[in-house]
């Protein structure tokens, strides 16, 4: 359980929580290249810190809710 907590718990910085490019890619089930395309096109906000890409979890939530399309029922 301790290993799981260490793996899943990310400390906050000024009340904001960040995840890496690899973590977001895995969570969304998309490639890191697709994330790069989103960044290049300005679709998704990110931070670059010493070559590492970080995403604010709140920004990701806003991005996902803004692109949500409900299922079309016939």
N, C-alpha and C positions, 0 to 999 in steps of 0.2 A: 504494500500500500504506500509506503514511503517513496518508493521509486516512481509510482504513478503520480503522486503529488508533486514530486520534483519535476517530472516530465510535463505535467499539465498546468502547473501553477507558474504563471509568469509574473514577476514583480511589476508593479506599476511605476511609471515615471510621471510625477506631477498629476497623479490620478488617472493617467492614460495607460492602456495596456497595448503592447505591440507584439506582432508575430512576424516571423521571417517569411521570405519568399517560398522556401521549401515547405513550411508548415501550411501556408495558405494554399499552395498548389495541391497539397495532399487533401486538405479539408474540402476544397471545392471540386476535386477530381478533374482538374485541368492541368495542362503542362505548364512548366515554368516559362516556356516560350510564349504561351498564350498570355500569361501575366505580363511578360515583357511587352507584348503588343498592346495590351491595355494601358500600360504605363506610357509607351511611346505615343499613343493616340490621346492621352490625357483623360482616359475614361476612369482611372482609378488613382487616388492620391497615394503617395508613398514618400518615404524618407530614405535618403542614401547616407549612410554613416560609415565612413572609412571603407567604402566599396561594398558594404552589406546593405541589402534592401530590407526595409522594415515597413510594415503597414499598421496603422492605428486600427484597433478592432472596431471602434466607433465609425470610422470612415468606411470600413468594409461593410458594416451593417447598413449604412446609408446607401452605399453602392448597390448592394443586393436588393434592398427594398425598392430602390428606384428603378431597377431593371426587371422586377418581378412581373410576370404575366400569368394570370390565372389560367388554369386548364380550360380548354374549350370543350364544353359538353354539347353533344348533338341532341 
